[in-house]
Amino acid sequence: MPYYDYYCKSCQKPFSKVLSIDQHEKDRVRCPHCNGSDVEQRYSTFYAVTSKKSA
């Protein structure tokens, strides 16, 4: 599942959440620090974790 980076405008703290794409599209994200709903998604780099090593 992808990580999403957010920033809470209420308490001014960044946080990350692991959400499925379906959860990300449908659920309202709340800040884990202050439980506020005034959050914005931040752009971050994408990375994938695989079990095979490339040579």
PQR file of N, CA, C, O and H, with PARSE charges and radii, in Angstrom:
ATOM      1  N   MET A   1       0.844  -1.188   0.000 -0.4000 1.5000
ATOM      2  CA  MET A   1       0.000   0.000   0.000 -0.0000 2.0000
ATOM      3  C   MET A   1       0.883   1.242   0.000  0.5500 1.7000
ATOM      4  O   MET A   1       1.962   1.240   0.592 -0.5500 1.4000
ATOM      5  N   PRO A   2       0.434   2.285  -0.651 -0.5600 1.5000
ATOM      6  CA  PRO A   2       1.237   3.509  -0.749  0.2800 2.0000
ATOM      7  C   PRO A   2       1.211   4.335   0.535  0.5500 1.7000
ATOM      8  O   PRO A   2       0.248   4.317   1.303 -0.5500 1.4000
ATOM      9  N   TYR A   3       2.309   5.057   0.732 -0.4000 1.5000
ATOM     10  CA  TYR A   3       2.405   6.049   1.801 -0.0000 2.0000
ATOM     11  C   TYR A   3       1.954   7.384   1.233  0.5500 1.7000
ATOM     12  O   TYR A   3       2.279   7.722   0.095 -0.5500 1.4000
ATOM     13  H   TYR A   3       3.091   5.071   0.108  0.4000 1.0000
ATOM     14  N   TYR A   4       1.215   8.134   2.013 -0.4000 1.5000
ATOM     15  CA  TYR A   4       0.804   9.481   1.629 -0.0000 2.0000
ATOM     16  C   TYR A   4       1.294  10.443   2.699  0.5500 1.7000
ATOM     17  O   TYR A   4       1.133  10.195   3.894 -0.5500 1.4000
ATOM     18  H   TYR A   4       0.951   7.859   2.938  0.4000 1.0000
ATOM     19  N   ASP A   5       1.893  11.543   2.258 -0.4000 1.5000
ATOM     20  CA  ASP A   5       2.385  12.567   3.174 -0.0000 2.0000
ATOM     21  C   ASP A   5       1.375  13.700   3.239  0.5500 1.7000
ATOM     22  O   ASP A   5       0.855  14.147   2.217 -0.5500 1.4000
ATOM     23  H   ASP A   5       2.023  11.744   1.287  0.4000 1.0000
ATOM     24  N   TYR A   6       1.107  14.158   4.454 -0.4000 1.5000
ATOM     25  CA  TYR A   6       0.145  15.229   4.690 -0.0000 2.0000
ATOM     26  C   TYR A   6       0.746  16.279   5.608  0.5500 1.7000
ATOM     27  O   TYR A   6       1.746  16.049   6.287 -0.5500 1.4000
ATOM     28  H   TYR A   6       1.529  13.796   5.284  0.4000 1.0000
ATOM     29  N   TYR A   7       0.099  17.447   5.605 -0.4000 1.5000
ATOM     30  CA  TYR A   7       0.471  18.534   6.501 -0.0000 2.0000
ATOM     31  C   TYR A   7      -0.802  19.067   7.132  0.5500 1.7000
ATOM     32  O   TYR A   7      -1.757  19.396   6.428 -0.5500 1.4000
ATOM     33  H   TYR A   7      -0.714  17.634   5.053  0.4000 1.0000
ATOM     34  N   CYS A   8      -0.820  19.152   8.455 -0.4000 1.5000
ATOM     35  CA  CYS A   8      -1.987  19.671   9.166 -0.0000 2.0000
ATOM     36  C   CYS A   8      -1.853  21.185   9.310  0.5500 1.7000
ATOM     37  O   CYS A   8      -0.871  21.680   9.864 -0.5500 1.4000
ATOM     38  H   CYS A   8      -0.044  18.884   9.027  0.4000 1.0000
ATOM     39  N   LYS A   9      -2.831  21.903   8.816 -0.4000 1.5000
ATOM     40  CA  LYS A   9      -2.816  23.365   8.916 -0.0000 2.0000
ATOM     41  C   LYS A   9      -3.186  23.840  10.318  0.5500 1.7000
ATOM     42  O   LYS A   9      -2.825  24.948  10.713 -0.5500 1.4000
ATOM     43  H   LYS A   9      -3.629  21.501   8.366  0.4000 1.0000
ATOM     44  N   SER A  10      -3.904  23.006  11.070 -0.4000 1.5000
ATOM     45  CA  SER A  10      -4.325  23.396  12.411 -0.0000 2.0000
ATOM     46  C   SER A  10      -3.160  23.391  13.400  0.5500 1.7000
ATOM     47  O   SER A  10      -2.924  24.383  14.090 -0.5500 1.4000
ATOM     48  H   SER A  10      -4.196  22.105  10.749  0.4000 1.0000
ATOM     49  N   CYS A  11      -2.430  22.271  13.469 -0.4000 1.5000
ATOM     50  CA  CYS A  11      -1.325  22.176  14.432 -0.0000 2.0000
ATOM     51  C   CYS A  11       0.047  22.332  13.770  0.5500 1.7000
ATOM     52  O   CYS A  11       1.072  22.311  14.452 -0.5500 1.4000
ATOM     53  H   CYS A  11      -2.622  21.465  12.909  0.4000 1.0000
ATOM     54  N   GLN A  12       0.065  22.488  12.443 -0.4000 1.5000
ATOM     55  CA  GLN A  12       1.281  22.742  11.664 -0.0000 2.0000
ATOM     56  C   GLN A  12       2.311  21.628  11.793  0.5500 1.7000
ATOM     57  O   GLN A  12       3.507  21.887  11.930 -0.5500 1.4000
ATOM     58  H   GLN A  12      -0.767  22.504  11.889  0.4000 1.0000
ATOM     59  N   LYS A  13       1.828  20.367  11.748 -0.4000 1.5000
ATOM     60  CA  LYS A  13       2.722  19.221  11.825 -0.0000 2.0000
ATOM     61  C   LYS A  13       2.531  18.321  10.605  0.5500 1.7000
ATOM     62  O   LYS A  13       1.405  18.085  10.168 -0.5500 1.4000
ATOM     63  H   LYS A  13       0.857  20.157  11.637  0.4000 1.0000
ATOM     64  N   PRO A  14       3.637  17.823  10.064 -0.5600 1.5000
ATOM     65  CA  PRO A  14       3.519  16.859   8.964  0.2800 2.0000
ATOM     66  C   PRO A  14       3.278  15.454   9.508  0.5500 1.7000
ATOM     67  O   PRO A  14       3.650  15.146  10.640 -0.5500 1.4000
ATOM     68  N   PHE A  15       2.662  14.618   8.704 -0.4000 1.5000
ATOM     69  CA  PHE A  15       2.465  13.216   9.083 -0.0000 2.0000
ATOM     70  C   PHE A  15       2.276  12.382   7.823  0.5500 1.7000
ATOM     71  O   PHE A  15       1.975  12.910   6.752 -0.5500 1.4000
ATOM     72  H   PHE A  15       2.360  14.868   7.784  0.4000 1.0000
ATOM     73  N   SER A  16       2.455  11.079   7.964 -0.4000 1.5000
ATOM     74  CA  SER A  16       2.295  10.143   6.857 -0.0000 2.0000
ATOM     75  C   SER A  16       1.254   9.100   7.224  0.5500 1.7000
ATOM     76  O   SER A  16       1.059   8.768   8.394 -0.5500 1.4000
ATOM     77  H   SER A  16       2.700  10.650   8.834  0.4000 1.0000
ATOM     78  N   LYS A  17       0.593   8.595   6.195 -0.4000 1.5000
ATOM     79  CA  LYS A  17      -0.390   7.535   6.397 -0.0000 2.0000
ATOM     80  C   LYS A  17      -0.213   6.497   5.304  0.5500 1.7000
ATOM     81  O   LYS A  17       0.109   6.824   4.162 -0.5500 1.4000
ATOM     82  H   LYS A  17       0.752   8.865   5.245  0.4000 1.0000
ATOM     83  N   VAL A  18      -0.427   5.242   5.673 -0.4000 1.5000
ATOM     84  CA  VAL A  18      -0.446   4.157   4.706 -0.0000 2.0000
ATOM     85  C   VAL A  18      -1.907   3.865   4.412  0.5500 1.7000
ATOM     86  O   VAL A  18      -2.655   3.441   5.293 -0.5500 1.4000
ATOM     87  H   VAL A  18      -0.689   4.977   6.601  0.4000 1.0000
ATOM     88  N   LEU A  19      -2.310   4.093   3.169 -0.4000 1.5000
ATOM     89  CA  LEU A  19      -3.696   3.915   2.777 -0.0000 2.0000
ATOM     90  C   LEU A  19      -3.777   3.166   1.458  0.5500 1.7000
ATOM     91  O   LEU A  19      -2.902   3.302   0.602 -0.5500 1.4000
ATOM     92  H   LEU A  19      -1.703   4.437   2.453  0.4000 1.0000
ATOM     93  N   SER A  20      -4.818   2.386   1.300 -0.4000 1.5000
ATOM     94  CA  SER A  20      -5.072   1.812  -0.016 -0.0000 2.0000
ATOM     95  C   SER A  20      -5.560   2.954  -0.914  0.5500 1.7000
ATOM     96  O   SER A  20      -5.959   4.012  -0.427 -0.5500 1.4000
ATOM     97  H   SER A  20      -5.529   2.276   1.994  0.4000 1.0000
ATOM     98  N   ILE A  21      -5.523   2.728  -2.202 -0.4000 1.5000
ATOM     99  CA  ILE A  21      -5.969   3.768  -3.128 -0.0000 2.0000
ATOM    100  C   ILE A  21      -7.447   4.067  -2.909  0.5500 1.7000
ATOM    101  O   ILE A  21      -7.867   5.221  -2.997 -0.5500 1.4000
ATOM    102  H   ILE A  21      -5.199   1.869  -2.597  0.4000 1.0000
ATOM    103  N   ASP A  22      -8.228   3.047  -2.628 -0.4000 1.5000
ATOM    104  CA  ASP A  22      -9.651   3.228  -2.364 -0.0000 2.0000
ATOM    105  C   ASP A  22      -9.879   4.080  -1.118  0.5500 1.7000
ATOM    106  O   ASP A  22     -10.719   4.980  -1.130 -0.5500 1.4000
ATOM    107  H   ASP A  22      -7.887   2.109  -2.557  0.4000 1.0000
ATOM    108  N   GLN A  23      -9.129   3.801  -0.033 -0.4000 1.5000
ATOM    109  CA  GLN A  23      -9.246   4.598   1.197 -0.0000 2.0000
ATOM    110  C   GLN A  23      -8.835   6.044   0.944  0.5500 1.7000
ATOM    111  O   GLN A  23      -9.473   6.975   1.434 -0.5500 1.4000
ATOM    112  H   GLN A  23      -8.447   3.070  -0.024  0.4000 1.0000
ATOM    113  N   HIS A  24      -7.776   6.223   0.184 -0.4000 1.5000
ATOM    114  CA  HIS A  24      -7.271   7.572  -0.103 -0.0000 2.0000
ATOM    115  C   HIS A  24      -8.302   8.406  -0.856  0.5500 1.7000
ATOM    116  O   HIS A  24      -8.442   9.604  -0.610 -0.5500 1.4000
ATOM    117  H   HIS A  24      -7.257   5.466  -0.215  0.4000 1.0000
ATOM    118  N   GLU A  25      -9.018   7.768  -1.770 -0.4000 1.5000
ATOM    119  CA  GLU A  25     -10.008   8.490  -2.573 -0.0000 2.0000
ATOM    120  C   GLU A  25     -11.303   8.767  -1.820  0.5500 1.7000
ATOM    121  O   GLU A  25     -11.952   9.781  -2.075 -0.5500 1.4000
ATOM    122  H   GLU A  25      -8.905   6.795  -1.970  0.4000 1.0000
ATOM    123  N   LYS A  26     -11.696   7.883  -0.891 -0.4000 1.5000
ATOM    124  CA  LYS A  26     -13.009   8.004  -0.259 -0.0000 2.0000
ATOM    125  C   LYS A  26     -12.993   8.571   1.158  0.5500 1.7000
ATOM    126  O   LYS A  26     -13.909   9.302   1.536 -0.5500 1.4000
ATOM    127  H   LYS A  26     -11.168   7.059  -0.684  0.4000 1.0000
ATOM    128  N   ASP A  27     -11.979   8.251   1.940 -0.4000 1.5000
ATOM    129  CA  ASP A  27     -11.969   8.643   3.355 -0.0000 2.0000
ATOM    130  C   ASP A  27     -11.475  10.072   3.555  0.5500 1.7000
ATOM    131  O   ASP A  27     -10.667  10.587   2.783 -0.5500 1.4000
ATOM    132  H   ASP A  27     -11.235   7.658   1.634  0.4000 1.0000
ATOM    133  N   ARG A  28     -11.975  10.680   4.593 -0.4000 1.5000
ATOM    134  CA  ARG A  28     -11.527  12.009   5.009 -0.0000 2.0000
ATOM    135  C   ARG A  28     -10.353  11.805   5.968  0.5500 1.7000
ATOM    136  O   ARG A  28     -10.517  11.193   7.024 -0.5500 1.4000
ATOM    137  H   ARG A  28     -12.632  10.261   5.220  0.4000 1.0000
ATOM    138  N   VAL A  29      -9.183  12.308   5.613 -0.4000 1.5000
ATOM    139  CA  VAL A  29      -7.979  12.120   6.431 -0.0000 2.0000
ATOM    140  C   VAL A  29      -7.988  13.108   7.583  0.5500 1.7000
ATOM    141  O   VAL A  29      -8.267  14.293   7.400 -0.5500 1.4000
ATOM    142  H   VAL A  29      -9.050  12.805   4.756  0.4000 1.0000
ATOM    143  N   ARG A  30      -7.679  12.609   8.773 -0.4000 1.5000
ATOM    144  CA  ARG A  30      -7.606  13.443   9.969 -0.0000 2.0000
ATOM    145  C   ARG A  30      -6.197  13.390  10.529  0.5500 1.7000
ATOM    146  O   ARG A  30      -5.503  12.383  10.392 -0.5500 1.4000
ATOM    147  H   ARG A  30      -7.451  11.647   8.922  0.4000 1.0000
ATOM    148  N   CYS A  31      -5.784  14.463  11.151 -0.4000 1.5000
ATOM    149  CA  CYS A  31      -4.456  14.565  11.744 -0.0000 2.0000
ATOM    150  C   CYS A  31      -4.355  13.662  12.977  0.5500 1.7000
ATOM    151  O   CYS A  31      -5.231  13.702  13.841 -0.5500 1.4000
ATOM    152  H   CYS A  31      -6.348  15.282  11.262  0.4000 1.0000
ATOM    153  N   PRO A  32      -3.295  12.846  13.067 -0.5600 1.5000
ATOM    154  CA  PRO A  32      -3.148  11.987  14.244  0.2800 2.0000
ATOM    155  C   PRO A  32      -2.697  12.750  15.492  0.5500 1.7000
ATOM    156  O   PRO A  32      -2.791  12.226  16.602 -0.5500 1.4000
ATOM    157  N   HIS A  33      -2.208  13.983  15.321 -0.4000 1.5000
ATOM    158  CA  HIS A  33      -1.723  14.777  16.456 -0.0000 2.0000
ATOM    159  C   HIS A  33      -2.859  15.535  17.156  0.5500 1.7000
ATOM    160  O   HIS A  33      -2.962  15.525  18.382 -0.5500 1.4000
ATOM    161  H   HIS A  33      -2.131  14.409  14.419  0.4000 1.0000
ATOM    162  N   CYS A  34      -3.711  16.195  16.351 -0.4000 1.5000
ATOM    163  CA  CYS A  34      -4.764  17.029  16.948 -0.0000 2.0000
ATOM    164  C   CYS A  34      -6.168  16.608  16.523  0.5500 1.7000
ATOM    165  O   CYS A  34      -7.151  17.206  16.958 -0.5500 1.4000
ATOM    166  H   CYS A  34      -3.628  16.203  15.355  0.4000 1.0000
ATOM    167  N   ASN A  35      -6.268  15.583  15.678 -0.4000 1.5000
ATOM    168  CA  ASN A  35      -7.530  15.083  15.153 -0.0000 2.0000
ATOM    169  C   ASN A  35      -8.243  16.105  14.263  0.5500 1.7000
ATOM    170  O   ASN A  35      -9.449  16.004  14.039 -0.5500 1.4000
ATOM    171  H   ASN A  35      -5.469  15.097  15.324  0.4000 1.0000
ATOM    172  N   GLY A  36      -7.497  17.082  13.762 -0.4000 1.5000
ATOM    173  CA  GLY A  36      -8.073  18.091  12.889 -0.0000 2.0000
ATOM    174  C   GLY A  36      -8.303  17.564  11.485  0.5500 1.7000
ATOM    175  O   GLY A  36      -7.657  16.606  11.062 -0.5500 1.4000
ATOM    176  H   GLY A  36      -6.517  17.164  13.944  0.4000 1.0000
ATOM    177  N   SER A  37      -9.216  18.182  10.768 -0.4000 1.5000
ATOM    178  CA  SER A  37      -9.526  17.752   9.404 -0.0000 2.0000
ATOM    179  C   SER A  37      -9.006  18.725   8.351  0.5500 1.7000
ATOM    180  O   SER A  37      -9.200  18.501   7.156 -0.5500 1.4000
ATOM    181  H   SER A  37      -9.741  18.960  11.112  0.4000 1.0000
ATOM    182  N   ASP A  38      -8.345  19.805   8.778 -0.4000 1.5000
ATOM    183  CA  ASP A  38      -7.801  20.796   7.850 -0.0000 2.0000
ATOM    184  C   ASP A  38      -6.390  20.364   7.438  0.5500 1.7000
ATOM    185  O   ASP A  38      -5.398  20.958   7.860 -0.5500 1.4000
ATOM    186  H   ASP A  38      -8.187  19.988   9.748  0.4000 1.0000
ATOM    187  N   VAL A  39      -6.322  19.316   6.604 -0.4000 1.5000
ATOM    188  CA  VAL A  39      -5.038  18.775   6.178 -0.0000 2.0000
ATOM    189  C   VAL A  39      -4.910  18.902   4.668  0.5500 1.7000
ATOM    190  O   VAL A  39      -5.904  18.907   3.942 -0.5500 1.4000
ATOM    191  H   VAL A  39      -7.129  18.834   6.262  0.4000 1.0000
ATOM    192  N   GLU A  40      -3.673  19.004   4.212 -0.4000 1.5000
ATOM    193  CA  GLU A  40      -3.418  19.024   2.778 -0.0000 2.0000
ATOM    194  C   GLU A  40      -2.388  17.952   2.453  0.5500 1.7000
ATOM    195  O   GLU A  40      -1.476  17.681   3.234 -0.5500 1.4000
ATOM    196  H   GLU A  40      -2.866  19.000   4.801  0.4000 1.0000
ATOM    197  N   GLN A  41      -2.555  17.359   1.296 -0.4000 1.5000
ATOM    198  CA  GLN A  41      -1.618  16.325   0.884 -0.0000 2.0000
ATOM    199  C   GLN A  41      -0.364  16.990   0.341  0.5500 1.7000
ATOM    200  O   GLN A  41      -0.439  17.965  -0.406 -0.5500 1.4000
ATOM    201  H   GLN A  41      -3.296  17.580   0.662  0.4000 1.0000
ATOM    202  N   ARG A  42       0.776  16.458   0.719 -0.4000 1.5000
ATOM    203  CA  ARG A  42       2.065  16.932   0.241 -0.0000 2.0000
ATOM    204  C   ARG A  42       2.589  15.962  -0.796  0.5500 1.7000
ATOM    205  O   ARG A  42       2.349  14.757  -0.709 -0.5500 1.4000
ATOM    206  H   ARG A  42       0.836  15.666   1.326  0.4000 1.0000
ATOM    207  N   TYR A  43       3.295  16.480  -1.765 -0.4000 1.5000
ATOM    208  CA  TYR A  43       3.871  15.616  -2.783 -0.0000 2.0000
ATOM    209  C   TYR A  43       5.159  15.023  -2.263  0.5500 1.7000
ATOM    210  O   TYR A  43       5.947  15.697  -1.600 -0.5500 1.4000
ATOM    211  H   TYR A  43       3.490  17.458  -1.836  0.4000 1.0000
ATOM    212  N   SER A  44       5.368  13.753  -2.570 -0.4000 1.5000
ATOM    213  CA  SER A  44       6.579  13.071  -2.138 -0.0000 2.0000
ATOM    214  C   SER A  44       7.029  12.141  -3.254  0.5500 1.7000
ATOM    215  O   SER A  44       6.291  11.882  -4.205 -0.5500 1.4000
ATOM    216  H   SER A  44       4.728  13.206  -3.109  0.4000 1.0000
ATOM    217  N   THR A  45       8.239  11.651  -3.121 -0.4000 1.5000
ATOM    218  CA  THR A  45       8.752  10.740  -4.130 -0.0000 2.0000
ATOM    219  C   THR A  45       8.091   9.380  -3.985  0.5500 1.7000
ATOM    220  O   THR A  45       7.722   8.965  -2.886 -0.5500 1.4000
ATOM    221  H   THR A  45       8.839  11.861  -2.349  0.4000 1.0000
ATOM    222  N   PHE A  46       7.952   8.718  -5.072 -0.4000 1.5000
ATOM    223  CA  PHE A  46       7.356   7.391  -5.079 -0.0000 2.0000
ATOM    224  C   PHE A  46       8.460   6.353  -5.028  0.5500 1.7000
ATOM    225  O   PHE A  46       9.468   6.486  -5.722 -0.5500 1.4000
ATOM    226  H   PHE A  46       8.252   9.055  -5.965  0.4000 1.0000
ATOM    227  N   TYR A  47       8.284   5.328  -4.222 -0.4000 1.5000
ATOM    228  CA  TYR A  47       9.222   4.216  -4.221 -0.0000 2.0000
ATOM    229  C   TYR A  47       8.449   2.934  -4.010  0.5500 1.7000
ATOM    230  O   TYR A  47       7.395   2.906  -3.374 -0.5500 1.4000
ATOM    231  H   TYR A  47       7.465   5.220  -3.658  0.4000 1.0000
ATOM    232  N   ALA A  48       9.007   1.879  -4.563 -0.4000 1.5000
ATOM    233  CA  ALA A  48       8.363   0.571  -4.448 -0.0000 2.0000
ATOM    234  C   ALA A  48       9.320  -0.382  -3.747  0.5500 1.7000
ATOM    235  O   ALA A  48      10.529  -0.344  -3.975 -0.5500 1.4000
ATOM    236  H   ALA A  48       9.863   1.902  -5.079  0.4000 1.0000
ATOM    237  N   VAL A  49       8.780  -1.218  -2.912 -0.4000 1.5000
ATOM    238  CA  VAL A  49       9.564  -2.226  -2.218 -0.0000 2.0000
ATOM    239  C   VAL A  49       9.272  -3.559  -2.893  0.5500 1.7000
ATOM    240  O   VAL A  49       8.121  -3.983  -2.999 -0.5500 1.4000
ATOM    241  H   VAL A  49       7.797  -1.249  -2.727  0.4000 1.0000
ATOM    242  N   THR A  50      10.330  -4.205  -3.342 -0.4000 1.5000
ATOM    243  CA  THR A  50      10.172  -5.498  -3.990 -0.0000 2.0000
ATOM    244  C   THR A  50      10.978  -6.553  -3.251  0.5500 1.7000
ATOM    245  O   THR A  50      11.874  -6.235  -2.468 -0.5500 1.4000
ATOM    246  H   THR A  50      11.265  -3.861  -3.256  0.4000 1.0000
ATOM    247  N   SER A  51      10.654  -7.793  -3.505 -0.4000 1.5000
ATOM    248  CA  SER A  51      11.370  -8.867  -2.822 -0.0000 2.0000
ATOM    249  C   SER A  51      12.578  -9.359  -3.624  0.5500 1.7000
ATOM    250  O   SER A  51      13.436 -10.052  -3.077 -0.5500 1.4000
ATOM    251  H   SER A  51       9.927  -8.052  -4.140  0.4000 1.0000
ATOM    252  N   LYS A  52      12.654  -9.015  -4.896 -0.4000 1.5000
ATOM    253  CA  LYS A  52      13.776  -9.451  -5.729 -0.0000 2.0000
ATOM    254  C   LYS A  52      14.827  -8.359  -5.811  0.5500 1.7000
ATOM    255  O   LYS A  52      14.510  -7.170  -5.854 -0.5500 1.4000
ATOM    256  H   LYS A  52      11.957  -8.452  -5.340  0.4000 1.0000
ATOM    257  N   LYS A  53      16.073  -8.780  -5.832 -0.4000 1.5000
ATOM    258  CA  LYS A  53      17.174  -7.836  -5.998 -0.0000 2.0000
ATOM    259  C   LYS A  53      17.518  -7.743  -7.473  0.5500 1.7000
ATOM    260  O   LYS A  53      17.573  -8.759  -8.166 -0.5500 1.4000
ATOM    261  H   LYS A  53      16.331  -9.746  -5.798  0.4000 1.0000
ATOM    262  N   SER A  54      17.746  -6.552  -7.948 -0.4000 1.5000
ATOM    263  CA  SER A  54      18.154  -6.384  -9.340 -0.0000 2.0000
ATOM    264  C   SER A  54      19.667  -6.312  -9.405  0.5500 1.7000
ATOM    265  O   SER A  54      20.311  -5.821  -8.479 -0.5500 1.4000
ATOM    266  H   SER A  54      17.701  -5.727  -7.385  0.4000 1.0000
ATOM    267  N   ALA A  55      20.230  -6.797 -10.491 -0.4000 1.5000
ATOM    268  CA  ALA A  55      21.685  -6.831 -10.630 -0.0000 2.0000
ATOM    269  C   ALA A  55      22.193  -5.701 -11.477  0.5500 1.7000
ATOM    270  O   ALA A  55      23.399  -5.586 -11.693 -0.5500 1.4000
ATOM    271  H   ALA A  55      19.706  -7.196 -11.244  0.4000 1.0000
TER
END
